[in-house]
């Protein structure tokens, strides 16, 4: 095993200077690092195109011909190397803009080369910029496998001679130094046999130098399974250890809960809400700390489930708290929960940074004395002066907006056991992502909207429909409804975005003049008090139109608002568009979401907009978002080291992930301590590499 820890500078074809470049550019330090820098594509060496048959949409092709000319053009930064490659059907121009000096020495006019690159078209003339060039040598052609690996690279590496061809040679030199003995198995023999996996050594050799598509697929399957299996194993181990953490046993569902259910509940619970409440009740009664994630689409009724969970805590003599990421959202929770509990004799408090002086002091005293049953607020709940008499249940809403360290502070506010934890999110998370990010939490899903909710009608309009959209807004306002108009906000161009919001506001003022119409404006640069004032005016129907940036994405509840107009739709992600759409459709009236965009749209933007028009289902949208953007960009998950997979792709490898989790669970059920001889390979691998397999979502 020591061979894999060898510094790459000792490898043939690398040396100290190239090693330093690989260190800096790709964090490759050892043979192990180099081995696990997998190819991101392959060139099929058996396929050649004829130059005469090339078109501007031919994409990446491989050509074989004689280099007929090689000249430099331009000066300084604009200097480029231009070559001409001829085969028996025609001629194509090759051009390089970097590494010119090095390439001039390497390439020789009159020699036959294989050129690989993407076809480019400029003014009807096709060319191949930055092709990979390899001299044709009969002995090499015989030896070459049909699939040549292409590795992730940078411009600096290419200019220093570490291009694709050199990287292939270095990797071949590495395999000359390695043998199967350098790769002890990390999976039990029975798993390898069951799934017909190649050995670890063969899988790594085949991922770099596959002879054919079958070998490549077998290697990928083995390595993807391995990656996901060890991650799931660690998450399940964490979960099982957590199941040993004692929690307050809430043994009874008492009078408070039953009175609320029978007398105060404003509507019949959906089947999904009842199912989730049963799951929570079962957890709370076990005497083990609950750690449950509650997922539900916008408007699915998570708050009422959270409230009824708090009533179970109160019935068992404990206090409960609910923490939200913004003051607006926390205030909204406080207002709705206070309204639900009116006349029940329960004390509900609100705490945020804006609650000061005598009011704050009285609230904290009541909390410590146990006179306050429920405390709702922002991260102000985490501050040291906030002392509960007996906190039994802590709920966090939109938890990805709180750091792990912040959430851990809530634990310390409860003795002798930590409080039960319920995490709520309105951001639907695809199953594969939930199993990975929240694999150590129990997950409940409310996948049903309350009866009577009308589906929001979503349409896509371009600038030439602007006056019709304005007319539709007037019609809805005439019916007594209200309208949101939302502009994008990207931090790097905040001034630009603020300007577009300002321009939009002025244009709307011309179409909706005073005194007949009132318009609110809300954006991230406003003082919280001014923002709240404008929100309140809209909530009280003093304004008919709210012009805003995405600050309204989470938590604004105005049942009378029936139209959401989203400007520059192409600049929003899918989950953000879905969150914004969820601001309407909260009352009994038909609601509408109008997606405004420019005429010119990228294929990805078109797919996003079509998805929004096609479906209102948040989980379908989350799956589409995962396919389009990848897991690293979904709602805060880029902070998670857990998603830095080398090969696995959560958008495409859901089946492998599911299998890996089931196998990991069976292994731990059968042998929790991994003590049996057949599981020693797993244990050895975890001891050696376990630190790299962190669980990000842990609340402790």
C-alpha positions in Angstrom: 0.0 0.0 0.0 2.9 2.3 0.5 3.4 2.5 -3.2 0.2 4.6 -3.6 1.5 7.1 -1.0 4.6 7.9 -3.2 5.1 11.5 -4.3 4.3 11.9 -8.0 7.6 13.7 -8.7 9.2 10.2 -8.6 7.0 9.0 -11.5 8.5 8.7 -15.0 7.5 11.7 -17.1 6.6 14.0 -14.1 9.6 15.3 -12.2 9.7 18.1 -9.6 8.4 21.0 -11.9 5.5 19.1 -13.4 4.7 17.7 -9.9 4.5 21.3 -8.6 2.1 22.2 -11.4 -0.1 19.1 -10.7 -0.1 20.0 -7.0 -1.2 23.5 -7.6 -3.7 23.0 -10.4 -5.4 19.7 -9.5 -4.3 18.9 -5.9 -2.5 15.8 -7.2 0.3 14.9 -4.7 0.6 11.1 -4.7 0.2 8.1 -6.9 -3.2 7.6 -5.1 -4.4 11.1 -6.1 -3.3 10.6 -9.7 -5.0 7.2 -9.9 -8.3 8.7 -8.6 -8.3 11.6 -11.1 -10.6 9.8 -13.4 -11.0 10.6 -17.2 -14.0 12.8 -17.9 -14.3 11.4 -21.4 -12.7 9.0 -23.9 -11.6 9.3 -27.5 -12.7 6.3 -29.6 -9.4 5.7 -31.4 -10.9 3.4 -34.0 -13.2 6.1 -35.5 -11.9 8.7 -38.0 -13.8 11.3 -39.9 -13.1 12.6 -43.4 -12.4 16.3 -43.6 -14.7 16.7 -46.6 -17.6 15.3 -44.6 -17.3 17.7 -41.7 -20.1 20.2 -40.9 -20.2 23.1 -38.4 -22.3 20.9 -36.0 -20.0 17.8 -36.3 -18.9 18.3 -32.6 -15.8 16.5 -31.4 -14.1 14.5 -34.1 -10.9 12.6 -34.8 -9.0 13.2 -38.1 -6.0 11.5 -39.6 -3.8 13.4 -42.1 -0.5 15.1 -43.0 0.5 18.4 -41.4 1.1 20.6 -44.5 1.8 24.0 -43.0 2.6 25.6 -39.7 2.9 29.3 -39.2 2.5 31.9 -36.4 0.3 35.0 -36.7 -0.3 38.0 -34.5 1.9 39.4 -31.7 2.0 39.3 -27.9 -1.2 38.0 -26.4 -2.8 37.7 -29.8 -0.1 35.4 -31.1 -1.5 32.1 -32.4 -0.2 29.0 -34.2 -1.9 28.1 -37.4 -1.6 24.7 -39.2 -3.2 22.9 -42.1 -4.1 19.2 -42.0 -4.8 17.3 -45.2 -6.3 13.9 -45.8 -7.4 12.3 -49.1 -10.6 14.2 -49.1 -9.6 17.8 -48.2 -7.9 20.3 -46.0 -8.8 21.9 -42.5 -7.2 24.7 -40.6 -5.9 24.0 -37.1 -5.3 26.9 -34.7 -3.8 27.2 -31.2 -4.0 30.3 -29.0 -1.8 29.0 -26.1 1.3 26.9 -25.7 2.5 28.2 -29.1 6.2 28.1 -28.3 6.1 24.5 -27.0 3.9 23.3 -29.9 6.2 24.8 -32.5 9.0 22.6 -31.2 6.8 19.4 -31.0 5.0 19.5 -34.4 6.7 18.8 -37.8 5.4 19.7 -41.2 5.2 16.7 -43.5 4.5 14.1 -40.7 1.2 12.3 -40.3 -0.9 13.1 -37.2 -4.1 12.1 -35.5 -5.9 15.4 -34.6 -8.7 15.4 -32.1 -10.9 18.4 -31.2 -14.2 20.2 -31.6 -15.2 21.6 -35.0 -15.7 25.4 -35.0 -17.3 27.5 -37.8 -16.5 31.2 -38.5 -18.1 33.0 -41.4 -19.0 29.7 -43.1 -15.4 28.3 -42.8 -14.7 25.4 -40.5 -11.6 25.0 -38.3 -10.4 23.0 -35.3 -9.2 25.2 -32.4 -6.8 23.6 -29.9 -6.7 20.1 -31.3 -4.9 17.3 -29.4 -2.1 16.1 -31.8 -0.5 12.7 -31.8 2.0 11.5 -34.4 1.0 8.4 -36.3 3.4 5.5 -35.6 2.4 2.0 -36.8 3.6 0.3 -33.7 1.6 2.7 -31.5 -1.6 2.2 -33.5 -1.4 -1.6 -33.0 -0.9 -1.2 -29.2 -3.5 1.6 -28.6 -6.8 0.6 -27.0 -9.9 1.8 -28.7 -10.7 4.2 -25.8 -8.1 6.8 -25.0 -8.7 8.7 -21.7 -9.0 12.5 -21.6 -8.4 14.0 -18.1 -9.7 17.2 -16.5 -7.1 19.9 -17.2 -6.3 23.6 -17.1 -4.7 26.0 -19.5 -1.6 26.3 -17.3 -1.1 22.5 -17.5 -1.5 22.4 -21.2 1.0 25.2 -21.8 3.5 23.4 -19.6 3.3 20.3 -21.7 0.9 18.4 -19.4 -1.7 18.1 -22.2 -4.0 15.1 -22.7 -1.4 13.0 -24.5 1.3 13.5 -21.9 -1.2 12.8 -19.1 -2.0 9.5 -20.8 1.7 8.6 -20.9 2.1 9.4 -17.3 -0.9 7.3 -16.3 0.4 4.4 -18.4 3.8 4.8 -16.6 1.9 4.6 -13.2 0.3 1.3 -14.1 3.7 -0.1 -15.0 4.7 0.5 -11.3 1.5 -1.0 -9.8 0.3 -4.5 -9.4 -2.9 -6.1 -7.9 -1.0 -6.4 -4.5 -1.2 -2.6 -4.2 -5.0 -2.8 -4.1 -6.4 -4.8 -1.2 -10.1 -5.4 -1.6 -12.4 -3.1 0.3 -15.6 -5.0 -0.4 -16.5 -8.5 0.9 -16.1 -11.4 -1.6 -19.8 -12.2 -1.5 -20.8 -8.6 -2.6 -18.2 -8.7 -5.5 -19.6 -12.1 -6.5 -23.2 -11.1 -6.3 -22.8 -8.0 -8.5 -20.2 -9.6 -10.7 -17.8 -6.7 -10.0 -14.2 -6.7 -11.4 -11.5 -6.7 -8.7 -10.4 -3.3 -7.3 -7.2 -3.4 -9.4 -9.0 -4.3 -12.6 -11.7 -1.6 -12.0 -9.1 1.1 -11.6 -7.1 -0.1 -14.6 -10.2 -0.4 -16.8 -11.5 3.1 -15.9 -8.3 4.6 -17.2 -7.6 2.2 -20.1 -10.7 0.3 -21.1 -10.5 -2.0 -24.1 -14.1 -1.6 -24.9 -17.4 -0.2 -23.7 -18.3 -3.3 -21.6 -15.0 -3.0 -19.6 -15.6 0.7 -19.1 -19.2 0.2 -17.8 -18.1 -2.7 -15.5 -15.4 -0.4 -14.0 -17.7 2.5 -13.6 -20.4 0.4 -11.9 -17.9 -1.1 -9.4 -16.3 2.3 -8.5 -19.7 4.2 -8.3 -21.1 1.5 -6.0 -18.0 1.6 -3.8 -18.2 5.4 -3.5 -21.9 5.3 -2.6 -21.7 2.2 -0.4 -19.1 3.6 2.0 -20.9 6.9 2.2 -24.2 5.2 3.1 -22.5 2.9 5.5 -21.1 5.9 7.4 -24.4 7.7 7.4 -26.2 4.6 8.7 -23.6 4.1 11.4 -24.1 7.7 12.5 -27.8 7.2 12.5 -27.5 4.0 14.6 -25.2 5.7 17.1 -27.6 8.6 17.3 -30.4 6.1 18.1 -28.5 5.4 21.3 -28.8 9.1 22.4 -31.5 9.2 25.0 -34.4 11.7 24.7 -37.3 12.8 26.8 -40.1 10.1 26.5 -43.3 11.9 25.6 -45.6 9.1 26.7 -49.0 10.7 26.3 -51.0 12.5 23.8 -53.0 14.6 26.3 -55.9 17.0 26.7 -54.2 20.0 25.0 -53.5 18.1 21.8 -57.0 16.4 21.8 -58.8 19.7 22.5 -57.0 21.4 19.6 -57.7 18.5 17.3 -61.4 18.4 18.1 -62.2 22.0 18.6 -59.6 24.3 17.0 -58.3 22.6 13.9 -59.6 24.8 11.1 -59.6 22.1 8.5 -59.5 18.3 8.1 -55.9 17.0 8.0 -54.8 15.4 4.7 -53.8 11.8 4.7 -50.2 12.8 4.3 -50.3 15.1 7.4 -51.9 12.3 9.5 -49.2 9.8 8.4 -46.4 12.3 9.3 -47.9 13.1 12.7 -48.0 9.3 13.4 -44.3 9.0 12.5 -43.5 12.0 14.8 -45.7 10.7 17.7 -43.9 7.3 17.4 -40.5 9.0 17.6 -41.4 11.2 20.5 -42.6 8.2 22.6 -39.5 6.0 22.2 -37.3 7.6 24.9 -34.7 8.3 22.1 -33.9 11.7 20.7 -35.9 12.4 17.6 -34.1 13.8 14.6 -36.6 14.1 11.8 -36.6 16.0 8.5 -40.1 17.1 7.4 -40.3 17.9 3.7 -43.3 19.4 2.1 -44.1 21.5 -0.8 -45.1 25.2 -0.5 -48.6 25.3 1.1 -48.7 21.6 2.1 -49.4 22.3 5.7 -46.1 21.7 7.5 -46.8 24.5 10.1 -49.9 22.8 11.5 -47.9 19.5 11.8 -45.1 21.4 13.6 -47.7 23.0 15.9 -49.4 19.7 16.8 -46.0 18.2 17.6 -45.4 21.1 20.0 -48.7 20.4 21.7 -47.5 16.8 22.4 -44.4 18.3 24.1 -46.7 20.7 26.2 -49.0 17.8 27.2 -45.9 16.1 28.6 -44.8 19.1 30.6 -42.2 20.5 28.3 -41.7 23.8 26.3 -41.2 24.0 22.5 -39.5 26.4 20.2 -39.6 27.2 16.5 -36.7 29.0 14.8 -37.0 30.6 11.3 -34.2 32.2 9.2 -35.8 35.6 8.8 -37.8 38.0 11.0 -40.6 38.1 8.4 -41.0 34.3 8.4 -40.7 34.0 12.2 -43.4 36.8 12.6 -45.6 35.0 10.2 -45.3 31.7 12.2 -46.0 33.6 15.4 -49.1 35.2 14.0 -50.6 32.0 12.6 -49.8 29.9 15.6 -51.1 32.5 18.1 -54.3 32.6 16.0 -54.7 28.8 16.0 -54.2 28.6 19.8 -56.4 31.6 20.8 -58.5 30.8 23.8 -56.5 27.7 24.8 -54.7 29.3 27.7 -51.3 28.7 26.2 -48.6 31.4 26.3 -46.7 32.0 22.9 -43.8 34.4 22.8 -41.9 36.0 19.9 -38.2 36.8 20.0 -36.0 38.5 17.4 -33.2 41.1 17.4 -35.9 43.9 17.2 -37.5 42.8 20.6 -35.7 45.0 23.1 -35.8 46.5 26.6 -38.5 45.7 29.1 -40.4 43.5 26.6 -37.4 41.3 26.0 -36.6 41.1 29.8 -40.2 40.1 30.7 -40.2 37.5 27.9 -36.9 35.9 29.0 -38.1 35.7 32.6 -41.4 34.0 31.7 -39.4 31.5 29.5 -37.0 30.6 32.3 -39.9 30.3 34.8 -41.7 27.9 32.5 -44.7 30.3 32.1 -44.1 30.5 28.3 -45.1 27.3 26.5 -43.9 28.1 23.0 -41.2 30.5 21.8 -41.0 31.5 18.1 -38.2 33.6 16.6 -35.1 34.0 14.6 -31.5 32.9 15.5 -31.9 35.3 18.5 -33.2 32.1 20.2 -29.6 30.8 20.2 -28.2 33.6 22.3 -26.9 32.8 25.9 -29.5 34.9 27.8 -32.3 32.7 26.3 -32.8 30.0 29.0 -35.7 27.5 28.8 -37.0 25.9 32.0 -37.4 22.6 30.1 -37.1 22.6 26.3 -38.4 19.3 24.9 -38.9 20.0 21.2 -36.9 22.3 18.9 -38.2 23.0 15.3 -36.2 24.7 12.7 -37.7 26.0 9.5 -35.7 26.1 6.2 -32.8 24.6 8.2 -30.3 24.9 5.3 -30.1 28.6 6.2 -28.6 27.7 9.6 -25.1 26.4 10.2 -24.5 23.2 12.1 -22.8 25.1 14.9 -25.8 27.4 15.2 -28.2 24.5 15.5 -26.0 22.8 18.0 -26.5 25.7 20.4 -30.2 24.7 20.7 -29.0 21.3 22.1 -27.3 23.0 25.0 -30.5 24.7 26.1 -32.0 21.4 27.4 -30.9 19.0 30.2 -30.4 16.2 31.0 -31.2 15.1 27.4 -31.1 17.1 24.2 -34.5 18.3 22.8 -36.2 16.4 20.1 -35.5 18.0 16.8 -37.8 18.5 13.8 -36.3 20.2 10.8 -38.9 21.6 8.2 -38.2 22.6 4.6 -40.3 23.8 1.8 -37.5 23.0 -0.7 -38.4 19.6 -2.1 -35.3 17.5 -2.2 -35.0 14.7 -4.7 -34.9 11.2 -3.1 -31.3 10.5 -4.1 -30.2 13.8 -2.6 -32.2 13.3 0.6 -30.7 9.8 1.0 -27.2 11.4 0.7 -27.5 14.8 2.5 -30.0 13.6 5.1 -29.0 9.9 5.2 -28.5 10.1 8.9 -31.9 11.7 9.6 -35.4 10.1 9.5 -37.3 11.7 6.6 -41.1 12.5 6.5 -42.7 13.8 3.4 -46.1 15.7 3.0 -46.8 14.9 -0.6 -50.4 16.0 -0.7 -51.9 19.5 -0.8 -54.9 20.5 1.3 -58.3 20.0 -0.4 -59.8 23.0 -2.2 -56.4 24.4 -3.2 -56.5 25.3 -6.9 -53.5 24.6 -9.0 -51.6 27.7 -10.0 -51.8 28.4 -13.8 -48.3 29.1 -15.2 -47.6 30.7 -18.5 -44.5 31.9 -20.4 -44.6 35.3 -22.1 -42.0 37.4 -24.0 -41.6 41.1 -24.2 -44.0 41.5 -27.2 -46.8 40.3 -24.8 -46.0 43.0 -22.2 -49.2 45.1 -22.8 -51.4 42.0 -22.5 -49.8 41.1 -19.2 -50.3 44.7 -17.9 -54.0 44.4 -19.0 -54.4 41.1 -17.1 -52.8 42.6 -14.0 -55.4 45.4 -14.2 -58.3 42.9 -14.5 -57.1 41.0 -11.4 -56.6 44.2 -9.4 -60.2 45.3 -10.4 -61.4 42.0 -8.8 -59.8 43.1 -5.6 -56.7 40.9 -6.0 -53.0 41.8 -5.5 -49.9 41.2 -7.7 -46.2 40.5 -7.1 -43.6 41.6 -9.7 -40.2 40.0 -8.9 -36.8 40.9 -10.3 -33.7 38.8 -10.1 -30.9 39.7 -7.8 -27.4 38.4 -8.3 -24.8 39.8 -5.8 -22.0 40.5 -8.3 -24.2 42.9 -10.3 -26.3 44.3 -7.4 -26.2 47.8 -8.7 -27.3 46.7 -12.1 -30.1 44.7 -10.7 -31.2 47.5 -8.4 -31.3 49.7 -11.5 -33.5 47.2 -13.4 -35.9 47.0 -10.4 -36.0 50.8 -10.2 -36.7 51.0 -14.0 -39.4 48.4 -13.6 -41.0 50.2 -10.7 -41.1 53.5 -12.7 -42.6 51.7 -15.8 -45.3 50.2 -13.5 -46.0 53.6 -12.0 -46.8 54.9 -15.5 -49.2 52.0 -16.1 -50.7 52.0 -12.6 -50.7 55.7 -11.6 -51.6 57.3 -8.3 -54.1 57.7 -6.7 -55.9 54.8 -8.3 -53.1 52.4 -7.5 -50.5 52.0 -4.8 -47.2 50.1 -5.3 -44.8 48.7 -2.6 -41.1 48.2 -3.2 -39.0 45.7 -1.3 -35.3 44.7 -1.9 -32.3 43.4 0.1 -30.6 46.7 0.6 -33.5 48.3 2.5 -33.4 48.5 6.3 -35.3 45.7 8.0 -37.8 48.2 9.4 -38.5 49.7 6.0 -38.9 46.3 4.4 -41.3 45.2 7.1 -43.3 48.4 6.7 -43.7 47.8 3.0 -44.6 44.1 3.5 -47.2 45.1 6.1 -48.8 47.6 3.7 -49.2 44.9 1.1 -50.5 42.4 3.7 -53.1 45.0 4.8 -54.1 45.5 1.1 -53.0 49.2 1.2 -51.0 48.5 -1.9 -52.1 46.4 -4.9 -48.6 45.7 -6.4 -45.5 44.5 -4.7 -42.3 45.1 -6.7 -39.5 43.0 -5.1 -36.3 41.1 -5.5 -36.1 37.5 -4.2 -36.3 38.6 -0.6 -39.9 37.5 -0.8 -38.9 34.0 -1.8 -39.4 32.5 1.6 -42.2 33.1 4.0 -44.5 35.9 2.7 -48.1 34.7 3.1 -50.7 37.0 1.4 -53.7 34.9 0.6 -55.2 37.8 -1.5 -52.3 37.9 -3.9 -53.3 36.0 -7.1 -50.7 37.0 -9.7 -46.9 36.4 -9.6 -45.0 38.1 -12.5 -41.3 37.0 -12.6 -39.1 39.2 -14.8 -36.0 37.8 -16.5 -37.1 34.3 -15.7 -34.0 32.9 -17.4 -31.8 34.3 -14.6 -33.5 32.1 -11.9 -32.9 28.5 -10.9 -35.8 26.1 -11.0 -36.2 25.6 -7.2 -36.2 29.4 -6.8 -38.9 29.9 -9.5 -40.9 27.2 -7.7 -40.5 29.0 -4.3 -41.6 32.3 -5.9 -44.6 30.7 -7.5 -45.6 29.4 -4.1 -46.2 33.0 -2.9 -49.5 32.9 -4.7 -52.2 30.3 -4.7 -52.7 30.6 -0.9 -56.3 31.7 -1.0 -59.4 30.1 -2.5 -59.2 32.1 -5.8 -57.5 31.0 -9.0 -53.9 32.2 -9.1 -51.5 32.7 -11.9 -47.7 32.8 -12.4 -46.4 34.7 -15.5 -42.8 33.9 -16.5 -41.4 36.9 -18.5 -38.2 36.4 -20.5 -36.3 37.6 -23.5 -36.8 36.0 -27.0 -33.3 34.4 -27.0 -33.0 31.6 -24.5 -30.4 28.9 -23.9 -31.6 25.3 -24.1 -31.3 25.0 -20.4 -33.4 28.1 -19.8 -36.1 26.7 -22.2 -36.1 23.5 -20.3 -36.4 25.3 -16.9 -39.3 27.4 -18.2 -41.1 24.4 -19.9 -40.8 22.4 -16.6 -42.4 25.3 -14.7 -45.3 25.5 -17.2 -45.7 21.7 -17.3 -45.9 20.9 -13.5 -46.7 22.3 -10.1 -45.2 19.3 -8.3 -42.2 20.4 -6.2 -40.6 17.0 -6.2 -40.8 16.7 -10.0 -39.2 20.2 -10.2 -36.5 19.2 -7.8 -35.6 16.1 -9.9 -35.5 18.3 -13.0 -33.3 20.8 -11.1 -30.9 18.0 -10.1 -30.6 16.9 -13.7 -30.0 20.4 -15.0 -27.7 21.8 -12.3 -26.2 18.8 -10.6 -26.3 18.2 -6.8 -23.6 20.8 -6.0 -25.9 23.7 -6.8 -29.1 22.6 -5.2 -30.2 24.9 -2.3 -27.1 25.3 -0.3 -25.6 21.8 -0.8 -22.4 23.1 -2.3 -21.1 23.6 1.3 -21.3 19.8 1.6 -18.1 17.9 1.2 -20.4 14.8 1.1 -21.2 15.7 -2.6 -17.7 15.8 -3.9 -18.1 12.5 -5.7 -15.4 11.4 -8.1 -17.7 9.3 -10.3 -21.2 8.9 -8.9 -23.9 11.3 -10.3 -27.0 11.6 -8.1 -29.1 12.7 -11.1 -28.3 9.4 -13.0 -27.2 6.9 -10.4 -30.3 6.7 -8.2 -30.6 3.0 -8.7 -27.0 2.3 -7.7 -27.4 4.6 -4.6 -30.6 2.7 -3.6 -28.8 -0.6 -3.9 -25.7 0.6 -2.1 -27.9 1.8 0.8 -29.8 -1.5 1.0 -26.6 -3.5 1.0 -25.0 -1.2 3.7 -28.1 -1.6 5.9 -28.0 -5.4 5.5 -24.3 -5.5 6.4 -24.9 -3.5 9.6 -28.0 -5.5 10.6 -26.0 -8.7 10.2 -22.7 -7.4 11.8 -23.0 -4.0 13.5 -19.4 -3.9 14.6 -18.0 -5.3 11.3 -16.2 -8.0 13.3 -16.8 -11.0 11.1 -13.8 -12.0 8.9 -15.8 -11.5 5.7 -16.3 -7.8 6.7 -12.7 -7.1 7.6 -12.1 -5.4 4.1 -14.8 -2.9 4.9 -13.4 -2.2 8.4 -9.9 -1.8 7.1 -11.1 0.7 4.4 -13.2 2.7 6.9 -10.2 2.9 9.3 -8.0 4.2 6.5 -10.4 6.5 4.7 -13.2 7.1 7.1 -12.3 10.7 7.7 -13.1 11.6 4.1 -16.7 10.2 4.6 -18.2 13.0 6.7 -21.9 13.3 7.4 -22.7 17.0 6.8 -26.3 17.1 7.9 -25.7 16.1 11.5 -27.5 18.4 13.9 -25.3 17.4 16.9 
